[in-house]
Amino acid sequence: MALTKEVVADKIEVVEAGGNTVVQVRTATRIVEDGEVISSSYHRHVIHSDGDWSSEPTNVQTICNAVFS
């Protein structure tokens, strides 16, 4: 019986907000026991064009670089 914790950016959206383009990121935190998710929670945050996305996962960085360049 092994428990593991997974944290992944599972939903990334490019959205127009008040004339500005932003990237919304949903992060899922999952507790997995023997391959089955037994608990999950979500957190959302928004990245603006003047923000720092260097600490984001690679897939989020790639999208931000494409959207904000």
C-alpha angles and dihedrals in degrees: 000000000000124000120203134178120220124191115188138162093237101170127037121178133181108214137179109229119180094332093314128101116231135175116231117203126194114199119200121204111198132185109209126194118190092337095312124108107236098172137013139177134182138219127187130201136171127228118206126202091254093048131101113252097166092110094051122104116275095257091054092046091052092053093045091050091051096045099042101041 
